[in-house]
Amino acid sequence: MKTYDFSRGASSVQRALFALWGIVQLVVSSIAFQRGGFAHGLWVLFFGLAAFCAAIFIVYRFNRQRVSIGDVGIVIEMGPTRARAVAWNLVRRIERTGSSVVISLNSGDEVHLLDLVPVGPERADGVDALWEDMRARAEARNVPFDLR
């Protein structure tokens, strides 16, 4: 199974919120040290650090965008939800428009892979490589595809 990663890093807004959260956490924990004593201040500091670390993993999950293609089907991981697997025998049509791919299913549902922009110079042709791999596997299973 070949995996194509289109995950993005944290945006500047997310970075600013984390910087603000870090500063507020330091102020709140120093106030807790002064007013509540050492144990209370240490508890507030530990809880704030744990929440900060958990939030970093949550932001990573929000920015996640991976597509895996194999002989059995396509696995799509986008956002905080779990991966969605689509078997090739359930795919009715595959369409590409620019940097987006739409997978139409036999049930009438559509899976949209929007704004697939590779990150970094070494993955500049990531969408093209994904499309070529998807097209080759679709041709092998007589799934129609369209490039617009």
C-alpha positions in Angstrom: 0.0 0.0 0.0 1.4 3.4 -1.1 0.7 6.4 1.2 0.7 10.0 0.0 0.9 12.6 2.7 -0.5 16.0 2.2 -0.6 17.0 5.9 0.1 20.6 6.7 1.9 22.1 9.6 0.3 24.5 12.1 -1.0 27.7 10.6 0.1 31.1 11.8 -3.2 31.5 13.6 -2.7 28.2 15.4 0.9 29.2 16.3 -0.3 32.5 17.7 -3.0 30.8 19.8 -0.4 28.3 21.2 2.0 31.2 22.0 -0.8 33.1 23.8 -1.8 29.9 25.6 1.8 29.3 26.7 2.2 32.9 28.0 -1.2 32.8 29.9 -0.3 29.4 31.3 3.0 30.8 32.7 1.2 33.8 34.3 -1.6 31.6 35.8 0.9 29.1 37.2 3.1 31.9 38.7 0.0 33.4 40.3 -1.0 30.0 41.7 2.6 29.6 43.2 2.3 32.9 44.9 -1.2 32.6 46.2 -1.9 28.9 46.6 1.5 27.7 47.7 4.0 25.4 46.1 1.8 22.3 45.8 -1.1 24.2 44.2 1.2 26.1 41.8 2.9 22.8 40.8 -0.5 21.2 40.2 -1.6 24.1 38.0 1.6 24.1 36.1 1.5 20.3 35.5 -2.1 20.4 34.4 -1.4 23.3 32.0 1.5 21.5 30.5 -0.4 18.3 30.0 -3.3 20.2 28.3 -0.8 22.1 26.1 0.8 18.8 24.9 -2.6 17.2 24.3 -3.7 20.2 22.3 -0.6 19.9 20.0 -1.6 16.3 19.1 -5.2 17.5 18.5 -4.0 20.3 16.1 -1.8 17.7 14.3 -4.9 15.5 13.8 -6.9 18.5 12.4 -4.2 19.2 9.8 -3.8 15.6 8.8 -4.4 14.6 5.2 -3.2 11.2 4.0 -4.3 9.0 1.1 -3.2 5.4 0.9 -3.8 3.3 -2.3 -3.5 -0.4 -2.4 -4.7 -3.5 -4.3 -7.8 -3.7 -2.0 -8.9 -0.1 -2.1 -8.3 3.5 -0.9 -7.8 4.6 2.7 -8.4 8.3 3.4 -7.3 10.0 6.6 -8.5 13.6 6.8 -9.0 15.6 9.9 -9.7 14.4 13.4 -12.0 11.5 12.4 -10.9 8.0 11.8 -9.7 6.7 8.4 -12.3 5.9 5.8 -11.5 2.8 3.7 -13.2 2.4 0.3 -12.9 -0.9 -1.6 -12.3 -0.8 -5.3 -15.5 -2.8 -6.0 -17.5 0.1 -4.4 -16.0 2.8 -6.6 -18.1 3.9 -9.6 -16.0 6.8 -10.9 -12.9 8.9 -10.1 -12.6 12.5 -11.2 -9.7 15.0 -10.8 -10.1 18.8 -11.1 -6.8 20.7 -10.4 -5.7 19.8 -6.9 -8.9 17.9 -5.9 -10.0 14.4 -6.4 -13.7 13.2 -6.2 -14.4 9.5 -5.7 -18.0 8.6 -6.6 -19.3 5.4 -5.0 -21.9 2.9 -6.2 -24.2 4.0 -3.4 -24.3 7.5 -4.7 -22.0 9.0 -2.0 -19.0 11.0 -3.0 -15.6 11.2 -1.2 -14.0 14.6 -1.8 -10.2 15.0 -1.4 -10.0 18.7 -1.5 -7.0 21.0 -1.8 -4.3 18.3 -2.1 -1.3 20.5 -2.0 2.0 18.8 -1.3 4.2 20.3 1.3 7.9 20.8 0.6 10.0 20.9 -2.6 10.6 17.1 -2.6 6.9 16.4 -2.9 6.1 19.0 -5.6 4.5 16.4 -7.9 2.6 14.6 -5.1 -0.9 15.1 -6.6 0.3 13.9 -10.0 1.9 10.8 -8.5 -1.3 10.1 -6.5 -3.4 10.6 -9.6 -1.2 8.3 -11.8 -1.3 5.6 -9.1 -5.0 5.9 -8.7 -5.6 5.9 -12.5 -3.4 2.8 -13.0 -5.2 0.8 -10.3 -8.6 2.1 -11.5 -7.8 0.9 -15.1 -6.9 -2.5 -13.8 -10.4 -2.8 -12.3 -12.3 -1.0 -15.1 -13.3 1.9 -12.9 -13.9 5.0 -15.1 -11.8 8.1 -14.4 -11.9 11.7 -15.7 -9.3 14.5 -15.7 -10.8 17.9 -16.0 
